[in-house]
Amino acid sequence: MPVDDVLIRRTTYREYMARWLEGVEHVPERVLQRIEQRSAEIEARMLPGDELWEWDPGGWDQLRGTSGLAILRNGEVVEYWVEWKS
């Protein structure tokens, strides 16, 4: 799947996770700590000027949805990965 075709918004890892956790009343502290750890890991892989983008081709209603993040450098996807899968 070409991720370039399904980029939907520029984001940060914290913003991305906040959207997924929207409406959850209590997020355990260990989950919040993992979000911070993962955010630092991603930021360490990025170079100045890189952008983090969310991608999502859909398919959630058919239990074949995926969503993830991609690092763009000079407008090109240099790395991407899946964060959520149904």
N, C-alpha and C positions, 0 to 999 in steps of 0.2 A: 504494500500500500504506500503510495507516495504521500508522505506526511505534509509536504508543501501544499497539497490540494485541500487539506482539512484544518489548516490553522485558523483558529477562531478569535483569539485575543492575546495581546501581550499581557503578561502577568508576572507575579512573583510566586514562589512556592507557598508562601503564607497566604496570599490572596486565593490561590488555587484551592488550597485545603479549606479555607474559610467557606468557599462556595459549596464544597462537598459536605461540609459539616453544618451548613445552614439549617437551623431548626432543631438541632440536637441540643437538648437542654443541659446536659452535663457531659463535658468531654474530660475523660480521665487525665490526670496530670501526666502520666507516662506517655499518652498520645501527644499531648502538647509538647513534651520534651522531645519526642521523636520528630515532630514537625520542625522544631528548631534545629535539631541535629541534621535532618535531611536538607533543610534550607541552606545551612552552612556548607554541606557537602556539594550541593549544586553550585552555589556561588563560587566555591573554590575551583570548579571546573571551567568557569567562565572567564573570558578575557575582557579587558576594558572595551566597551562598545558592543559587546554581545547582548542579545536580547533573549529572554525566556518567553516562549509562546505556548499556549495551550492548544492541543489539537483534539478533535473529536469527530469521527466520521459518522456518528449516530449508530443506529441499530439496537438501541437500548430496549425498545418495545418488542424486539424479537430475540431477546436474551443473547445477543451477539455484539453488545456494545463494548467499546474500548475508549479510553481517554488517556491522555498522557501529556508529556511536556517535551518541548524541543528547544535546543539552543540554536539561535540564528546568529551567524557571523557574516557581516557584510551582505545581509539579505539571503544567505544560503543556510539551509539546515545542515549543521555539522554533527549533530548528535540528537537522538530522540529515544524515548522509552515509554513504556506503558505504566501508568500509575493505577488505573482502575480497569476492571474487566468484569463483564457480567457472565 
